[in-house]
Amino acid sequence: MKIVALSALVIAAIVYVVTYILGPSGWVGYLNSAAEASMVGALADWFAVTALFKRPLGLPIPHTAIIPTRKDTIGSALSDFVGTNFLAEEVVRGKLSSVAIAARIGAWLRKEESAERVTAELATVLRGVVTVLRDEDVQAVMEQAVVRRLVDQPWGPPLGKILARVFEDGSHHRLVDLVTDRAYAWVRDNHETVLGVVAERSPSWSPKFVDEMLADKVYTELLAFAWAVKVDVNHPMRQALDGFLVEFAKDLQTDPEMMQRAENVKQQVLEHPEVQGLISSAWGTAKRMLLDAAEDPSSELRRRVRDGLVNLGKRLESDPGLQSKVDGWVEGAAGYVVRNYATEISTLISDTVERWDGKEASRKIEIQVGKDLQFIRINGTIVGALAGLVIHAVTQLF
């Protein structure tokens, strides 16, 4: 474009020289005046365009090389302009309110491929976070946040409340059924063991056949008792067990001695080597599970996240109440950002321009807009020629 603009100037100069030699009579005078004014216009606009980016002919003419010498001022002014006109809270809120962000996100997110894409990105983020975290740091946090909390929190009253609700609802009856079933089965299958226990407890002077008769009687009664407890849900033994459990749950909440015994059990459990090993390896196990789930596109974790995103997208697209709420959140968040950080955001422009070298900044801007600026030179050449032609015609007329 510089060559085109320069060519227009050269053509005007050639026409001027030729018409000057021919003499300014008749139509040649008109052409000579047009060529002369065209050169003036071309040179003037060349000077104006060049003065933006450099000093014309290298001469230290005032108010030239504007961009290299005043880039910081230009960057600051541009920063203020953007901050005032584009990062104003009312402008941002107005733009967001007209965009219907929630509905657009919903329409995009409800598509399976979109939800899968978001899920894959979340999996990548999860892998990055899990990989960056040091195992010893996470383990220390877990010990502080979980183990210490368990140690500081008394177990008796909360456990008593939970057991009281379980016993009140009768949810423990299945466990009692299981225990009675196992007790009956043990008595039924251990006849010789029962006989041996009775024989060991009998006097040494007692005849053997008497011991056997007594043992059989004890076994028969014990088996009948175990059967009765097993099949009769209203058996006194079951009622006694229910009463004991209810009283036990109450004691855990109110009896200081029982509460202290629960605390002792807690300490023994938490200090047990197996429990300590479990706590130490918990993060490693969880980490492997998370990484495996994040890597596998068909894992339950990713499937649930993907389905949840699709359902969220459908709700965002069809629920006006949810759309309004989400749009309000987005507008509020954007308003907060521009209200408190608009200056920091806009100074990114001025700070970036300040770091540019003057000549480099001038070159970047000239590459972006230089083509259009060369049209100014071309237009100046043409407009100058027309102006010269009109001026010569008016002169001749008067």
Helices and strands as residue ranges (DSSP letters): H 2-22, H 27-53, G 56-58, H 66-85, H 89-99, H 101-109, H 112-132, H 135-142, I 143-147, H 148-152, H 156-169, H 173-189, H 191-201, H 208-231, H 236-254, H 256-271, H 273-295, H 300-318, H 320-355, H 358-397
